[in-house]
Amino acid sequence: MISVDWILYIVVYAAFFACSFYALTCVDFAKFCKIHNMAKVNLLVFMLSLALAWMCTEAVLTLTWRQGF
């Protein structure tokens, strides 16, 4: 059975993933890294978004929900 904690974690993670993906698309990684293969650039943005969303989710939930607020 899925608890409320997991549902909250998934919703917060998805929100942070969407925000980080949107923010990272503003950076021109093809020019920055001198990579001209767009598949690699898209994969880089996707992986960075996953990592950034995970770090933000852990920080926010640790400072709020898991402390009893």
C-alpha positions as CSV (number, residue, x, y, z in Angstrom):
1,M,0.0,0.0,0.0
2,I,1.3,3.4,-0.9
3,S,1.4,5.8,2.0
4,V,0.9,9.5,2.0
5,D,4.7,10.1,2.4
6,W,5.4,8.4,-0.9
7,I,2.6,10.3,-2.7
8,L,3.9,13.6,-1.3
9,Y,7.5,12.6,-2.3
10,I,6.5,11.8,-5.9
11,V,4.4,15.0,-6.3
12,V,7.2,17.2,-5.0
13,Y,9.8,15.4,-7.0
14,A,7.8,15.8,-10.2
15,A,7.3,19.5,-9.5
16,F,11.0,20.1,-9.0
17,F,11.8,18.0,-12.0
18,A,9.6,20.1,-14.2
19,C,11.0,23.3,-12.8
20,S,14.6,22.2,-13.2
21,F,14.1,20.8,-16.7
22,Y,12.5,24.1,-17.7
23,A,15.4,26.1,-16.1
24,L,18.1,24.0,-17.6
25,T,16.7,24.3,-21.2
26,C,17.8,28.0,-21.0
27,V,21.4,27.0,-21.0
28,D,22.9,26.2,-24.4
29,F,24.9,23.1,-23.5
30,A,25.8,22.3,-27.1
31,K,27.7,25.5,-27.3
32,F,29.0,25.3,-23.7
33,C,30.3,21.7,-24.0
34,K,31.1,21.9,-27.7
35,I,28.8,18.9,-28.3
36,H,26.9,19.0,-31.6
37,N,24.9,15.8,-31.1
38,M,21.5,16.9,-29.8
39,A,20.7,13.5,-28.4
40,K,23.6,13.8,-26.0
41,V,22.7,17.3,-25.1
42,N,19.1,16.3,-24.3
43,L,20.3,13.4,-22.2
44,L,22.6,15.7,-20.3
45,V,19.8,18.1,-19.5
46,F,17.5,15.2,-18.5
47,M,20.1,13.7,-16.2
48,L,21.0,17.0,-14.6
49,S,17.3,17.7,-14.1
50,L,16.8,14.3,-12.3
51,A,19.8,15.0,-10.0
52,L,18.7,18.6,-9.3
53,A,15.1,17.5,-8.6
54,W,16.3,14.8,-6.2
55,M,18.5,17.2,-4.3
56,C,15.8,19.8,-4.0
57,T,13.2,17.3,-3.0
58,E,15.4,15.8,-0.3
59,A,16.3,19.2,1.1
60,V,12.7,20.5,1.2
61,L,11.2,17.3,2.7
62,T,13.9,17.0,5.2
63,L,13.5,20.6,6.4
64,T,9.7,20.5,6.5
65,W,7.7,17.3,6.4
66,R,10.2,14.9,8.1
67,Q,10.7,17.4,11.0
68,G,7.1,17.2,12.0
69,F,5.8,20.5,10.7
